[in-house]
Amino acid sequence: MLRRFVNTVCACGVGIALSSLMAGGAHAADMVTKAAPVPYAETDDFWTRPYLFGDLGRTQLKERGIELGLTLGNESVGNLTGGSKNTAANAGQLWFGAKFDMGKLAGIQGGTVGLTLVDRFGRNLNDQAGIPALQLTNEVFGRGNILRLTQLYYSQKLFDDRLELKGGRLPVGSDFFFGLCEFINLTFCGGQPGNIQGGYIYNWPVSQWAGVVHYKIAPEFTISVGVYDANPNYLTTSDPTVYFLPGVPHSTPASGVLVPVELVWAPKAPLNGTWRFGGWYDSASTIDGGLPGIISTIPGVGGVPDQNLGSQRGRYGVYESILQRLTVDGPGAVGWYTFLNTTVADHRTSYQDYQIALGFRHTGTFSWRPQDEVGFAVGTTHVNSAAFGPNAGGNEVPLEVWYGWQATGWMNLKFDAQYVINPGGRGYNGAGVKTDNAVVLGLRTEVHF
């Protein structure tokens, strides 16, 4: 049912966008990681309002302390070159979000309850086309085609909002790392440490029991510390008490505790930005596959991958993430922006031991299209030189460019092209066969309901 609904939305998307452009109405909804772009007003019509189905009482609910949202993100991609065959794949997610302001609802000032549910669907282009890439060419795929509990937390701000205490079921990337996802290649999307260390650092939509402290040491500086239950059984796709309900998975020898620490500098407008510098330590004794030092393997079941154990405990890494506005070229968000992400993981346990990503985005590409955007990024992911196989020591280098068309107030279409050099590090697949560089074309559709 969900798949048919998504296919209908995608099939109608371009036609609706053309109609909206000819009707002269195209205003702001923004990307997946951003809130609905414009406030609802009773005078908004079908083309300009921020939600497909209209307000439905959401404005009044928000005034009373209840904020609700339902969004579809879909990525259709196909390869023209690379891999073992040319084909296409579609993947996406439908997510529901709710926030409850406990100050308005219960008189607890500074308190917030958050809930996010994510239903993913579709297929992985890399698998379908035989592209041996380290990073997904349709980033929205992964962690099972199931409905997951992605966030369920309570947050309390104290001392004039300088201190925030947060606990519950959380993805690490909700409070740490790079938070934007404006590209289709995973290299440029979401928390970079989880991109190369996904075996034990779980990005959206997987959540785990955790506690986080944010403390604002100065108006533009915040220091954060988190403690996460690092257990691979959170990745299950067969136990709904863990992936859908806030259950606690049973412990394994691969379990541990993940502790990220981060310092954030957030310069203010007009050239606002977010500069993150941090690191993490995980107490488990696991090692990525394809590396020396593995002494035993725990077979994976129910969506949980195999866990390779080593003789030493501890995994760690450091990272920086810079998101900065460069220019103010007009009203609102019109201007140039850039990001630079770097992550280095420890050499002993990491098959992918570093990743670098640099990107640029311009909002207001044309004066008559002030909400349209264009983006470009280039990155690299390195394979540990000690790894087994022909890709050892190689670098996968993706390049991506897109044009974002704000078709209506509630729908954004992003026309995308990727070029992946040396998929897998040196281009070799699992059978040791050299593959060509991959050219991938795609369309991302985002609809706010």
Secondary structure as UniProt FT lines:
FT   HELIX           2..22
FT   TURN            23..24
FT   TURN            32..33
FT   TURN            42..43
FT   TURN            46..48
FT   TURN            52..53
FT   TURN            56..57
FT   HELIX           58..63
FT   TURN            64..65
FT   STRAND          66..81
FT   STRAND          88..101
FT   HELIX           102..106
FT   TURN            109..110
FT   STRAND          111..122
FT   HELIX           125..129
FT   TURN            139..140
FT   STRAND          147..158
FT   TURN            159..162
FT   STRAND          163..170
FT   HELIX           172..174
FT   HELIX           186..188
FT   HELIX           192..196
FT   TURN            198..200
FT   TURN            204..205
FT   STRAND          208..218
FT   TURN            219..220
FT   STRAND          221..230
FT   HELIX           232..235
FT   HELIX           240..243
FT   TURN            253..254
FT   STRAND          256..265
FT   STRAND          273..282
FT   STRAND          286..287
FT   TURN            289..290
FT   TURN            292..293
FT   STRAND          294..298
FT   TURN            302..303
FT   STRAND          307..310
FT   STRAND          315..325
FT   TURN            332..333
FT   STRAND          335..345
FT   TURN            347..349
FT   STRAND          352..363
FT   TURN            367..368
FT   TURN            370..371
FT   STRAND          373..383
FT   TURN            385..386
FT   TURN            390..393
FT   STRAND          395..406
FT   STRAND          411..421
FT   TURN            423..426
FT   TURN            430..431
FT   STRAND          438..448
//
